[in-house]
Amino acid sequence: MRAALTKDNTLVVTEVPDPVPQEGQLLVRTLACGICGSDLHALRHPDAFMDTTRRSGGTPYDPRDGLVFGHEFAGEIVGHGPGTERTLPVGTAVCGPPIGLGPQGAGIIGYAPMYPGGYGEYMILNEGLAFAVPDGLAPEVAALTEPFSVAARAVGRSGIGAGDVSVVLGLGPIGLGVVATLKARGHGPVLAVDFSPRRRALAERLGADELIDPAVSSPYDRWSDLGVPTGTTDRMAAEMLGTPVRAAVVFECVGVPGVLGQVIEGAPAGSTIMLVGVCMQSDRVEPGIAVSKELTVRGSFGAVPAEYRATLDDIAAGRIDAGAIITGTVGLDGVAGAFEELAAPERHAKIVVVPQGVS
């Protein structure tokens, strides 16, 4: 099959062996696959990518050695491996979480050589983790269930309550997904923060209540106006008096050094900081400030199948407009160029690869 294969620090379109489904697996023809920021990081900073994966308990494969990336996918079943129940017939459009399991071992689809991803013409998926794409849902949109499910997990892990204020820092695909998920679940106000006018406009389309350009104003200057006490003493006093006060959740979806320190400095007392952006470099923070403010810092990574299924339902029902963030489509020959284009936030938010050719 044709695939965009990693080679050193670039992508080369070439012929690679077709994947062969084993026990309990399906062979699918890739219909669409989103390009994720994690793929860009892995290609450009492979050592940091592998180090972070290893120290987090994972088994990294060197992106320079020849991987077929692509973990945001939708495909069409073209064959069943041995031991499958064949519940979904050939021709069914499917998508699913990028979890590879089988006799080949376990791995993340697109980051393990035995589980080539959606930048190739064919993939193998676990039958039990392949969900039928609802009728009428375009495969390009169904493929984005994966990043939106990552956002849904982050919102769920945040513990945000009704009426709490949420600030979403960084409006890449995951940050936009967090905005969409918050609004789909009835939360507000949601403050969306990014330097890019185009991405702020996308956040507005997804329901953000307030848009902030950090080059013009600080996202941390609105607490008092929104009824959120900023100091620990004020919050404790309100608690002792039984006075209801708003809490805040800051979703850090940027993932670059220095941002976490700024969030700890600017977050109000008693708030929760959700780390969603993946920073792969060392950073420096002042723990004493977090302690004095009684901040909660949580990480969130990926999504489990139930979260993926629920997100797919939200997208199919129109509660989340995942297609709103698609700003471009390319074939396999355009993948390398798309990686370069995504470095400029004013040009694109999400580019989707169609391996069989763009119509």
C-alpha positions in Angstrom: 0.0 0.0 0.0 1.0 3.7 -0.3 1.7 5.5 2.9 3.4 8.6 4.3 6.3 7.0 6.1 8.5 8.8 8.6 12.2 8.9 7.6 14.6 10.7 9.8 12.8 14.0 10.5 10.6 14.1 7.5 7.8 12.2 5.7 8.2 10.2 2.5 5.3 8.7 0.5 6.3 5.2 -0.5 5.1 1.6 -0.8 5.0 -0.4 2.4 3.6 -3.9 3.0 -0.2 -4.1 3.5 -1.1 -4.8 7.1 -2.5 -8.3 7.8 -5.3 -8.6 10.4 -4.7 -11.3 13.0 -6.9 -12.8 15.7 -9.9 -10.6 16.4 -8.9 -7.8 14.0 -10.3 -6.1 11.0 -8.7 -4.8 7.8 -10.0 -1.4 6.9 -9.4 0.9 4.0 -8.6 4.4 5.4 -11.2 7.0 4.5 -9.9 10.0 6.4 -7.4 10.8 9.1 -6.8 14.0 11.0 -3.3 15.4 11.5 -2.6 15.8 15.2 -0.2 18.2 16.9 1.4 15.1 18.6 2.5 13.9 15.2 4.2 17.2 14.5 6.0 17.0 17.9 7.0 13.4 17.3 8.5 14.1 13.9 10.3 17.3 14.9 11.4 16.4 18.4 11.7 12.5 18.4 14.1 12.3 21.3 11.8 14.4 23.6 8.8 12.4 22.3 10.4 9.1 23.2 11.8 10.3 26.5 8.4 11.6 27.6 6.7 8.3 26.5 9.3 6.2 28.3 9.2 8.1 31.6 5.4 8.0 31.5 5.5 4.2 31.5 5.0 3.7 27.8 7.0 1.8 25.2 8.3 4.3 22.6 9.2 3.5 19.0 11.6 5.9 17.3 9.7 8.1 14.8 12.8 8.3 12.7 12.8 4.6 12.0 9.8 4.3 9.7 6.3 4.7 11.2 3.0 5.3 9.6 1.5 8.1 11.7 -2.3 8.8 12.0 -4.4 8.1 15.1 -7.5 10.2 14.2 -9.1 7.9 11.7 -12.2 6.6 9.9 -12.2 3.7 7.6 -14.2 1.1 5.7 -14.1 -2.6 6.6 -12.7 -4.6 3.7 -11.8 -7.9 5.5 -12.2 -9.8 8.8 -9.3 -11.6 10.5 -9.6 -15.0 12.1 -11.7 -15.3 15.2 -13.8 -12.3 14.5 -17.6 -12.2 15.1 -18.2 -10.3 11.9 -20.9 -8.2 13.6 -20.1 -5.4 11.2 -20.1 -6.5 7.6 -17.7 -5.6 4.9 -18.4 -2.1 3.6 -19.3 -0.6 7.0 -17.6 2.7 7.8 -16.0 2.6 11.2 -13.9 4.7 13.5 -12.5 4.1 17.0 -10.0 4.9 19.7 -6.4 4.4 18.6 -5.8 1.3 20.7 -4.0 -1.7 19.1 -4.3 -5.1 20.8 -3.6 -8.5 19.5 -1.1 -11.2 18.9 1.4 -8.5 17.7 1.2 -7.0 21.2 -0.2 -3.7 22.4 0.5 -0.3 21.1 -1.0 3.0 20.0 -2.2 3.0 16.4 0.1 5.3 14.4 3.0 5.1 16.9 3.8 1.4 16.8 5.2 -0.3 13.7 2.8 -3.3 14.0 -0.2 -0.9 14.0 0.2 1.5 11.0 -2.0 4.6 11.2 -4.2 6.5 8.9 -1.5 8.1 6.8 -1.6 4.8 4.9 -4.2 3.3 2.6 -5.0 0.4 5.0 -5.1 -0.2 8.7 -5.9 -3.0 11.1 -8.3 -2.4 14.0 -9.6 -4.5 16.9 -13.1 -5.6 16.1 -14.3 -4.8 19.6 -13.0 -1.2 19.3 -14.4 -0.4 15.9 -17.6 1.7 16.1 -19.9 2.0 13.1 -20.0 5.6 11.8 -23.6 6.8 12.1 -25.5 7.3 8.8 -25.0 10.7 7.3 -21.8 11.5 9.2 -18.9 12.3 6.8 -15.8 10.2 7.4 -13.7 13.4 7.7 -15.8 14.5 10.6 -16.1 11.0 12.2 -12.3 10.8 12.2 -12.2 13.8 14.5 -14.1 11.9 17.2 -10.6 11.1 18.6 -9.4 14.6 19.4 -12.8 15.6 20.6 -12.9 12.6 22.9 -9.6 13.7 24.4 -11.2 17.0 25.1 -14.2 15.3 26.6 -12.0 13.3 29.0 -10.3 16.5 30.1 -13.6 18.2 30.9 -14.8 15.1 32.8 -11.6 14.9 34.8 -11.7 18.6 35.7 -14.7 18.1 38.0 -16.2 21.4 36.8 -19.5 22.3 38.4 -22.5 24.1 37.2 -21.9 27.8 37.0 -18.1 27.5 37.3 -16.0 29.7 35.1 -13.7 28.0 32.6 -10.7 29.5 30.8 -9.4 27.6 27.8 -5.8 28.6 27.0 -4.8 27.6 23.4 -7.3 27.1 20.7 -5.7 24.3 18.7 -7.9 21.3 17.9 -7.9 20.1 21.5 -8.6 23.5 23.0 -11.4 24.0 20.5 -12.7 20.5 21.5 -12.7 21.6 25.2 -14.7 24.7 24.3 -17.2 22.6 22.3 -17.5 20.0 25.0 -18.1 22.5 27.8 -20.8 24.2 25.9 -22.4 20.9 24.8 -22.7 20.0 28.5 -24.2 23.4 29.4 -21.2 25.0 31.1 -20.5 28.7 31.1 -19.1 31.2 31.0 -16.3 29.8 28.8 -13.4 32.2 28.1 -11.4 31.2 25.0 -7.9 32.5 24.8 -5.5 32.5 21.8 -3.3 34.9 19.9 -4.9 33.8 16.6 -8.0 35.7 15.4 -8.9 32.7 13.2 -8.9 30.3 16.1 -10.8 32.7 18.3 -13.4 32.9 15.6 -13.6 29.1 15.5 -14.1 29.1 19.3 -16.9 31.6 19.0 -18.6 29.3 16.4 -18.3 26.4 18.9 -20.0 28.5 21.6 -17.4 30.3 23.6 -18.9 33.1 25.7 -15.9 35.4 25.6 -12.9 35.7 23.4 -9.5 37.0 24.7 -6.4 38.0 22.7 -3.6 37.7 25.3 -1.6 40.3 23.3 -4.3 42.8 24.3 -5.6 41.7 27.7 -4.8 39.1 30.3 -7.2 36.2 30.7 -6.6 36.5 34.5 -8.1 40.0 34.9 -11.7 38.9 34.8 -12.1 37.0 38.1 -13.7 39.7 40.1 -16.1 40.6 37.3 -17.2 37.0 37.0 -17.7 36.6 40.8 -14.6 34.4 41.5 -12.7 35.4 44.6 -9.0 35.6 43.8 -7.4 35.3 47.3 -7.3 32.3 49.6 -8.5 34.4 52.6 -11.6 35.7 50.7 -12.5 32.1 49.6 -12.1 30.7 53.1 -14.2 33.5 54.5 -16.9 32.8 52.0 -16.9 29.2 52.9 -17.1 29.9 56.6 -20.0 32.3 56.1 -21.8 29.8 53.9 -21.7 32.3 51.0 -21.8 30.6 47.6 -18.9 31.6 45.3 -17.9 30.6 41.9 -14.9 28.3 41.2 -12.7 28.3 38.2 -11.1 25.7 35.9 -8.2 26.7 33.7 -7.6 24.3 30.8 -4.0 24.6 29.7 -4.0 23.4 26.1 -0.8 25.1 24.9 1.8 22.7 26.1 4.9 25.0 25.9 7.3 25.9 28.7 6.4 28.8 30.8 2.6 28.6 30.5 2.0 26.5 33.6 3.9 29.0 35.7 1.8 31.8 34.3 -1.4 29.8 35.1 -0.3 29.1 38.7 0.4 32.8 39.1 -2.8 34.0 37.5 -5.3 31.4 38.6 -7.7 32.3 41.5 -7.5 30.5 44.9 -9.2 27.1 45.0 -9.2 26.7 41.2 -8.3 23.6 39.2 -5.7 23.6 36.5 -6.1 20.9 33.8 -3.0 20.1 31.9 -4.2 19.0 28.5 -1.4 20.3 26.2 1.6 18.0 26.2 4.8 19.9 27.1 7.8 17.7 26.4 10.4 20.0 27.9 11.3 20.8 31.5 9.5 23.7 33.0 9.8 25.8 36.1 7.1 26.6 38.6 6.8 28.0 42.1 5.1 25.3 44.2 4.6 27.7 47.1 2.1 29.8 45.1 0.1 26.7 44.2 0.1 25.6 47.9 -0.9 29.0 49.2 -3.7 29.2 46.7 -4.8 25.6 47.3 -4.7 24.9 43.6 -5.5 21.5 42.1 -3.4 20.5 39.2 -4.5 17.5 37.1 -3.3 15.9 33.9 -5.5 14.3 31.2 -4.3 12.1 28.4 -6.2 10.3 25.6 -9.6 8.8 26.1 -11.2 5.5 27.0 -13.6 3.7 24.6 -16.7 4.8 26.5 -15.6 8.4 26.2 -15.0 7.9 22.5 -18.4 6.3 22.0 -20.2 9.1 23.9 -18.3 11.8 21.9 -19.2 10.1 18.6 -22.8 10.2 19.7 -22.5 13.9 20.5 -21.0 14.6 17.1 -23.6 12.6 15.2 -26.5 14.2 17.1 -25.2 17.7 16.3 -24.4 18.6 19.9 -20.8 19.1 18.9 -19.9 20.6 15.5 -16.6 18.8 15.0 -16.5 19.6 11.3 -16.2 23.3 12.1 -12.5 23.0 12.8 -11.6 21.4 9.5 -9.7 23.9 7.4 -8.1 21.8 4.8 -8.0 18.3 3.1 -5.0 16.7 1.4 -4.0 13.4 -0.2 -1.0 11.4 0.9 1.3 13.4 -1.3 0.2 16.5 0.6 0.9 15.3 4.1 4.4 16.7 4.4 3.3 20.1 3.2 0.4 20.0 5.6 2.8 19.5 8.5 4.5 22.8 7.4 1.2 24.6 7.0 0.0 23.7 10.4 2.9 25.6 11.9 1.0 28.8 11.0 -2.2 29.1 13.1 -3.8 31.7 10.8 -3.8 29.2 7.9 -5.2 26.1 9.5 -6.7 24.5 12.6 -7.2 20.9 11.4 -6.1 19.3 8.2 -7.6 15.9 7.3 -5.7 13.4 5.2 -7.7 11.3 2.6 -5.2 8.6 1.6 -7.2 7.3 -1.3 -7.2 10.8 -2.9 -9.1 14.0 -2.4 -12.2 14.2 -4.5 
